Amino acid sequence: MSEMTMEGRTRLDQLPEWHALAAHRKDLGDAHLRDLFEGDPERGRRLTLQVGDLHVDYSKHLVTDETLRLLRELARATKVAELRDAMFRGQRINTTEDRAVLHIALRAPRSAEIKLGGEDVVGEVHAVLAKMAVFADRVRSGDWTGHTGKRIKNVVNVGIGGSDLGPKMAYEALRAYSDRSMTFRFVSNVDGADMHEAVRDLDPAETLFIVASKTFTTIETITNALSARDWLLTGLRAGEEAVAKHFVAVSTNAEKVAEFGIDTDNMFGFWDWVGGRYSYDSAIGLSLMVAIGPDCFREMLAGFHLVDEHFATAPPEENVPLLMGLLGIWYDNFHDAQAHAVLPYSHYLSKFTDYLQQLDMESNGKSVDRDGNRVGWQTGPIVWGTPGTNGQHAYYQLLHQGTKLVPADLIGFARPMKGMPPGLESHHDLLMANLFAQGQALAFGKTSEEVAAEGVAEELVPHKTFAGNRPTTTILASELTPSVLGQLVALYEHKVFVQGAVWNIDSFDQWGVELGKVLAKRVEPALTEGAEVPGLDTSTEHLVATYRSLRGR
Ligand SMILES: O=P(O)(O)OC[C@H]1O[C@H](O)[C@H](O)[C@@H](O)[C@@H]1O
């Protein structure tokens, strides 16, 4: 049995700390944030924490000091710190895959030592980073040319899930730091439309494909990579020899990379102890490094590392990822909240919530515990959201007046992105005024008395009343830099970790994505050749038949 199976661990819902929280929840009842703030004139200043460049305000949560104490007690009883230390030590805490979980090693400084099976991994990490840096610099400087000798101007990352969402999100976030003379695109969907739209206006002679896949067996990525190769060779009217200058791979699977026809000299490796959704700071971030350059990439890694250190060492009262994880548990398990919204007030973070969906939902969307027993409590929330001001004119109505409780994170920056023209810079105060106003409106609402006092017709008063008491965390930093992005991502990684530890689930496997893959393979021949698929249910059978007839087959 693996060392990290929490043998003998008392079921979460049988812990006295769990029951203490349930009783406390009853005592608090519908205590309103208006009263909590009124009763504590220092609350808005007191309930804030700082980690690195991130100022985190958690005063607008439905908590008292006692709630926070009880939540920390729950973390203690569920041994969150012990599991964290086991992760940092390289123990095999991903029990169902029997793997260590060491994404923190990807951003450890060269001087650090992290051992796995007696071998230090930090040296290997830095060797790959150095190889990436040489390659990125060669592409950026024009030293690396295509088959015809032309300079590479376009980089297309071909990957999916963790091999797409991270680099894509970070590229968008750090566009202002990127080489604007180059074009970066990200193809993930097996729908041919994705590849078609990504390459239709590109010159193959100037285009480099980075095929990113941890396993190098993911059908969408391999299908897209093969089509990219056809597009390239047809466009160049060249043979296989052109592939080497236009295709590089990022993978843990050298054999499959070679089989595909990519020279393994042009392969950038990583390791099975990096989960896909925790991998964009590994070689999976190669497209990002080409975009922003090795120095900015390293600054981003330093930002990650800063938060890793904080998570590993800050006392529970000051530990931001611990706090954020526990607040989520408070709503998930003691307020029946189903969802969590992440609402960045930065257009550059437009893909941030998409990225977090995989990070959080693939990690904590589980319903059995580490020992395979069905859990008796809610686990990971439905994570959603888009940049804030757009959301305000779409779905915020539900946040303000709907029947569901949706705790939210509001993320904003004091300064606009670097390089913003002065005329557009002036939008920034308006953008941020919206962030602050939304946090305020969600928390404090507007009472019916206040509405009536404005002279609103009696029958409209209920419609114009805002109950408030809708919790938010506000995360404010001075500016979105590579380091700040790293800090933000590490914060959420560790928040997800804390929740998985409390819920006693394996946050690092993803068996739930397998069944669909297997069934797709079985169904495909039915679509193409009309093959009999034994045991097909009547609904799917009829859908397949309808599809074939619509396609004239
Ligand atoms: O990087 P790859 O091996 O191609 O995997 C890409 C993605 O697909 C899988 O199905 C998993 O659900 C993801 O965790 C993974 O990130």
The ligand as a MOL file (V3000), in Angstrom:
LIG
                    3D

  0  0  0     0  0            999 V3000
M  V30 BEGIN CTAB
M  V30 COUNTS 16 16 0 0 0
M  V30 BEGIN ATOM
M  V30 1 O -0.4370 16.3450 -22.8250 0
M  V30 2 P -1.2750 15.2020 -23.2530 0
M  V30 3 O -0.7070 13.8690 -22.8580 0
M  V30 4 O -1.5540 15.2700 -24.7430 0
M  V30 5 O -2.6590 15.3260 -22.5190 0
M  V30 6 C -3.5450 16.3710 -22.7420 0
M  V30 7 C -4.7220 16.3430 -21.7820 0
M  V30 8 O -5.5680 15.2600 -22.0920 0
M  V30 9 C -5.9650 14.3210 -21.1280 0
M  V30 10 O -7.0900 13.6580 -21.5750 0
M  V30 11 C -6.1610 14.8420 -19.7250 0
M  V30 12 O -7.5160 14.9420 -19.3660 0
M  V30 13 C -5.5000 16.1550 -19.4540 0
M  V30 14 O -5.1060 16.1750 -18.1110 0
M  V30 15 C -4.2980 16.3860 -20.3270 0
M  V30 16 O -3.7380 17.6340 -20.0160 0
M  V30 END ATOM
M  V30 BEGIN BOND
M  V30 1 2 1 2
M  V30 2 1 2 3
M  V30 3 1 2 4
M  V30 4 1 2 5
M  V30 5 1 5 6
M  V30 6 1 6 7
M  V30 7 1 7 8
M  V30 8 1 7 15
M  V30 9 1 8 9
M  V30 10 1 9 10
M  V30 11 1 9 11
M  V30 12 1 11 12
M  V30 13 1 11 13
M  V30 14 1 13 14
M  V30 15 1 13 15
M  V30 16 1 15 16
M  V30 END BOND
M  V30 END CTAB
M  END
